[in-house]
Amino acid sequence: MFDLIAFDADDTLWHSETLYTVTQDKFVHLLSAYRETDGIEAELYQTEMRNLRYYGYGIKSFTLSMIETAIQLTDGRIRGEEIRQILAFAREMLKAPVELLEGAEEVVRALSESHPLMIVTKGDLFDQESKLARSGLADYFTHVEVVTAKTSATYQALLSKYHITPGRFLMVGNSLKSDILPVLAVGGQAVYIPYHITWVHEAVAQPADDVMGYFELEHIRLLPALVESLSNAKN
Amino acid sequence: MFDLIAFDADDTLWHSETLYTVTQDKFVHLLSAYRETDGIEAELYQTEMRNLRYYGYGIKSFTLSMIETAIQLTDGRIRGEEIRQILAFAREMLKAPVELLEGAEEVVRALSESHPLMIVTKGDLFDQESKLARSGLADYFTHVEVVTAKTSATYQALLSKYHITPGRFLMVGNSLKSDILPVLAVGGQAVYIPYHITWVHEAVAQPADDVMGYFELEHIRLLPALVESLSNAKN
C-alpha cells in the first residue's frame, strides 16, 4: 500500500492548458490588426520565460506578459481599449468553470476510501485554491500543497513534512518534468497520464519503460487498477 | 511557554506598505498628465476591491488593477508607453531589496532559540517565498504558511494542522484585522505591533486593553521580554 497518493491538478484532474491556448488564440487575433500573426506566440512565450523569475506561474503572470508583449509587438501603438480586452481575457480565465477530466471525480472518490490523498500543484495560490473549491473535489483530499516549483527538493521537503517514506509515495500527473522525473529522483513512484496538450515549457524526454517506479497510463480511469496491482505486489 | 510563535511578515518583519505607497505616488503622477490627481487613489482602491475576489492580494494583482484604473480614468487614452511604465513599477516592486524592520532579525533569532517559529503571511505565494529567501530570515522559521486570507477559520485550520492548543499559540503582527482579532477569536494570544502606515482595507477598531490574550507593543524589540513574562506567568 502507499502511505500517500498525490495528484497534480491542472490537466490531471481538470482542464487548464486549453484555457491558455484559447486565450492565446484571442490574443493573436487581437494583435492581427497591427502585424502578421506569425511569431506572436513565440514572442509571448519568450516574454513569459523572461518574467518567470519575477512573476512565477499562473493567469495573472500570463496576463501581465500578454500586456507587455502587446506593447512590444505594436511599438507602443496598442490602444487602451485593446489592453482592456486583454484584462477581460484574464477575468474570463479566472471565472471559467472548472471542467473536470472525464473519470477524475470517480477515481479520486474511490482512491480516497483506501488512501490519504494530496494535491500538489504549481502556480498561483489564490487561483488554485479557488479552482479546488469550485471543482467539488476538495473533500477527497487530506492535504493540499500549492508550490512555486516542482523540483526534487520540493518533493523531498513534502515527504519530510508528512513523514512519508519515498517508496510508499505515489505521484500522478501529466507533466514529466514536474510530476514524474523529480519524484523518481527522490525514490518515489510516479504515474504519467499525458494530456492532449503540453505547454512547451513542460516538455521533456520520457523515461525508459523499465525505470523503477515509473508507470504510464492512457487514462485516469485506469489508475485504481494500477494502484491495486502495485499494492498486491508489495504485500 | 508557547508551543508555537507565529509572525506576520509584511510590515511586521520587513517593510512592504511603503513600497505600495511609493508606487501609488508614481502612478498618480503618471496620470496627472491626463486629469486632476484628486480621486485617483480612491478609484484605484475601488478597482482593487472589485478585483480582490478574482485576483487575491499581492503585487501582480495591484499591477493589473493599476492598468485597469489607468485605462478607465483616461477613457482609454493612456498610451502603450505609459502602460509599459506601470509594468516597470511592478518589476521594481518585485525586485526591491527586502528591508527588515529595525530589530526584526535579532528578535527572531533570539526567539528561535527557545520556540518553534512560523511565518503566516497573506498574499502571492511566489512573491512571499522570494522575499523570505532574500530576507535572510528563512532559517529561523520551522514552518512557513502563505495563505489567501487570514480569518478565524484560517488560524483554526493551522492550529489543527500543527496540533497546537490555541492557548499555547502566539501570533505577532501589524494588522488588527488579519493578525490579531481572528487569533483572539479562536482562543489564541496575539501581539499587535502597529506599523506607521496601515492599508485602509486592513483598518479596524482596536480591542479593549483588557481583552484576554491581547497585547500591544510599540516595537518588535520589546517582544522577547513580553514572551518571557507571559511564559513565567504560566509556569
Interface residues (C-beta under 8 A of the other chain):
Chain A: Y54 Y55 G56 Y57 K60 S61 T63 L64 I67 E68 A70 I71 T74 D75 G76 R77 I78 R79 G80 E81 I83 R84 L87 A90 R91 L94 K95 D124 L125 F126 D127 E129 V146 V147 T148
Chain B: Y54 Y55 G56 Y57 K60 S61 T63 L64 I67 E68 A70 I71 T74 D75 G76 R77 I78 R79 G80 E81 I83 R84 L87 A90 R91 L94 K95 D124 L125 F126 D127 E129 V146 V147 T148
